[in-house]
Amino acid sequence: MKQLLFVLSVLVATLASAQTTRAKVSNAPMELTTFETIKLLEPDTLGGKPLMQAIARRKSDRQFETRNLSLKQLSEILWVANGINRANGKRTVPSAMALYPLQTYAVLANGIYFYNPQKNQLEPVVKGDYRNLAGKQSFVDTAPLNLLFIAKGKSATDNFQGAIMDSGYCGQNVYLYCASEGLKCVVRAGAKEAELLKVMNLGENYKFIIAQTVGY
Ligand SMILES: Cc1cc2nc3c(=O)[nH]c(=O)nc-3n(C[C@H](O)[C@H](O)[C@H](O)COP(=O)(O)O)c2cc1C
């Protein structure tokens, strides 16, 4: 009996400390004063709404505030979109033969960043506000985050179809995360692709697949 009580008290203390740690992470908007590598936070895998509630709330939105996302939200969006969720390096999204043909980029107000899932960080690609190239609808220009899913190298040609299919899983994960966190998003086929790839200095071996706007 004593042992059982001890185990229970350790469990309660562990859960309480997990709650405390979670409560400490701020949801203050990012300031983006400098254009440099953004170290992303580990995802809070104890957070969020139950899956069925998130699915019930999933929808597309086309009106966004200019308010920036928090580092926590940005980190979790990238993780659900294309992050690593297992020690073997596999991802939060499935991919035929685990080829992962897609790269994820984040277009923020101060520049375009490459998402490095292995290092869990955003790496600077080009400085400046290029949000207007991330789509053809006006809300894109001022929304705090536009994700770009881009096929790379041989994937852009040999595995183009695989890249298109994979992008559906990435987009849906982001949709469900947004529904769970009270954020808005819309997946978009339209972007100023040629201008975008040029400004990002990505040659003909890269193909734009789809974009997704996220914000409040
Ligand atoms: C492949 C694909 C491309 C889309 N492209 C756009 C787009 O360029 N612009 C847009 O506003 N919505 C786009 N959408 C969102 C759809 O319009 C939206 O999902 C549809 O109207 C159903 O609404 P719901 O997502 O709220 O259920 C796209 C959706 C998909 C799956």
The ligand as a Tripos MOL2 file, in Angstrom:
@<TRIPOS>MOLECULE
LIG
   31    33     1     0     0
SMALL
NO_CHARGES

@<TRIPOS>ATOM
      1 C1         -5.0130   21.7260  -53.3940 C.3       1 LIG1
      2 C2         -5.7770   22.8980  -52.8210 C.ar      1 LIG1
      3 C3         -5.5310   24.1610  -53.3150 C.ar      1 LIG1
      4 C4         -6.2030   25.2700  -52.7790 C.ar      1 LIG1
      5 N1         -5.8840   26.5250  -53.2500 N.ar      1 LIG1
      6 C5         -6.4990   27.6040  -52.6950 C.ar      1 LIG1
      7 C6         -6.1070   28.9230  -53.1000 C.ar      1 LIG1
      8 O1         -5.2440   29.1280  -53.9440 O.2       1 LIG1
      9 N2         -6.7330   29.9540  -52.4800 N.ar      1 LIG1
     10 C7         -7.7010   29.7780  -51.5080 C.ar      1 LIG1
     11 O2         -8.2110   30.7740  -50.9980 O.2       1 LIG1
     12 N3         -8.0690   28.5450  -51.1070 N.ar      1 LIG1
     13 C8         -7.4820   27.4550  -51.6620 C.ar      1 LIG1
     14 N4         -7.8100   26.1900  -51.2180 N.ar      1 LIG1
     15 C9         -8.7860   26.0240  -50.1200 C.3       1 LIG1
     16 C10       -10.1380   25.5780  -50.6540 C.3       1 LIG1
     17 O3        -10.7440   26.6220  -51.3650 O.3       1 LIG1
     18 C11       -11.0160   25.1290  -49.4520 C.3       1 LIG1
     19 O4        -10.4230   24.0270  -48.8360 O.3       1 LIG1
     20 C12       -12.4230   24.7900  -49.9090 C.3       1 LIG1
     21 O5        -13.1250   25.9400  -50.2860 O.3       1 LIG1
     22 C13       -13.2210   24.0880  -48.8010 C.3       1 LIG1
     23 O6        -13.3100   24.9290  -47.6630 O.3       1 LIG1
     24 P1        -12.7820   24.4790  -46.2230 P.3       1 LIG1
     25 O7        -11.3000   24.2200  -46.3220 O.co2     1 LIG1
     26 O8        -13.1040   25.6200  -45.3120 O.co2     1 LIG1
     27 O9        -13.5040   23.2340  -45.8530 O.co2     1 LIG1
     28 C14        -7.1600   25.0900  -51.7540 C.ar      1 LIG1
     29 C15        -7.3990   23.7930  -51.2650 C.ar      1 LIG1
     30 C16        -6.7000   22.7190  -51.7690 C.ar      1 LIG1
     31 C17        -6.9460   21.3410  -51.1950 C.3       1 LIG1
@<TRIPOS>BOND
     1     1     2 1
     2     2     3 ar
     3     2    30 ar
     4     3     4 ar
     5     4     5 ar
     6     4    28 ar
     7     5     6 ar
     8     6     7 ar
     9     6    13 1
    10     7     8 2
    11     7     9 ar
    12     9    10 ar
    13    10    11 2
    14    10    12 ar
    15    12    13 ar
    16    13    14 ar
    17    14    15 1
    18    14    28 ar
    19    15    16 1
    20    16    17 1
    21    16    18 1
    22    18    19 1
    23    18    20 1
    24    20    21 1
    25    20    22 1
    26    22    23 1
    27    23    24 1
    28    24    25 2
    29    24    26 1
    30    24    27 1
    31    28    29 ar
    32    29    30 ar
    33    30    31 1
@<TRIPOS>SUBSTRUCTURE
     1 LIG1         1 GROUP 0 **** ****
